[in-house]
Amino acid sequence: MKRIRIFNENAVLQRLFFATAAVVVVAFPSSAVGQTSSDAHTVTFTKDVAPILQRSCQRCHRPESVAPMSLLTYEDARPWARAMKHRTGLRNKPE
């Protein structure tokens, strides 16, 4: 018996979300090894993370859209940071 793969839009959107989250995780390094505080770049949501989310996530991740959560603001995205880090660490990407 042949397996038929049915397109699941929600699964694709979730994979896209977590792939993009990988970029966010990279933008938030846990430590600046080998750098002093004066030459380390301070990562901010507005300057560093928001542009990535705008480019890759917010078309779907906004209120009243197809994605299950909004990622328009820091307050929207912050509760999902740990899940984004976990899923992107697994390298789950949309196909």
MODAZI-V519961 format. One record per residue. N is the residue number from 1. RES is the residue in one letter. D_FIRST is the distance of its C-alpha to the first C-alpha in Angstrom with 1 decimal. Layout:
# MODAZI-V519961
N_RES_D_FIRST ; N_RES_D_FIRST
This chain:
# MODAZI-V519961
1_M_0.0 ; 2_K_3.8 ; 3_R_6.5 ; 4_I_9.4 ; 5_R_12.8 ; 6_I_15.4 ; 7_F_18.9 ; 8_N_21.0 ; 9_E_24.7 ; 10_N_26.1 ; 11_A_24.1 ; 12_V_25.2 ; 13_L_28.8 ; 14_Q_28.8 ; 15_R_27.8 ; 16_L_30.5 ; 17_F_33.0 ; 18_F_32.5 ; 19_A_32.6 ; 20_T_35.8 ; 21_A_37.1 ; 22_A_37.0 ; 23_V_39.7 ; 24_V_41.6 ; 25_V_41.5 ; 26_V_42.9 ; 27_A_45.6 ; 28_F_46.7 ; 29_P_47.6 ; 30_S_48.6 ; 31_S_51.8 ; 32_A_53.7 ; 33_V_54.2 ; 34_G_57.2 ; 35_Q_58.5 ; 36_T_61.4 ; 37_S_61.2 ; 38_S_63.3 ; 39_D_60.9 ; 40_A_57.6 ; 41_H_55.8 ; 42_T_55.5 ; 43_V_52.1 ; 44_T_52.2 ; 45_F_49.6 ; 46_T_51.4 ; 47_K_52.0 ; 48_D_49.0 ; 49_V_46.0 ; 50_A_46.4 ; 51_P_46.1 ; 52_I_42.7 ; 53_L_41.5 ; 54_Q_43.0 ; 55_R_41.3 ; 56_S_37.9 ; 57_C_37.4 ; 58_Q_39.8 ; 59_R_38.3 ; 60_C_35.8 ; 61_H_37.6 ; 62_R_40.5 ; 63_P_41.6 ; 64_E_39.8 ; 65_S_37.0 ; 66_V_33.2 ; 67_A_33.5 ; 68_P_34.2 ; 69_M_37.6 ; 70_S_40.4 ; 71_L_41.6 ; 72_L_44.7 ; 73_T_47.3 ; 74_Y_47.9 ; 75_E_48.0 ; 76_D_44.5 ; 77_A_43.0 ; 78_R_44.8 ; 79_P_43.0 ; 80_W_39.7 ; 81_A_41.2 ; 82_R_40.0 ; 83_A_36.4 ; 84_M_36.5 ; 85_K_38.0 ; 86_H_35.4 ; 87_R_32.3 ; 88_T_33.8 ; 89_G_34.7 ; 90_L_31.0 ; 91_R_30.6 ; 92_N_28.0 ; 93_K_28.0 ; 94_P_26.4 ; 95_E_23.9
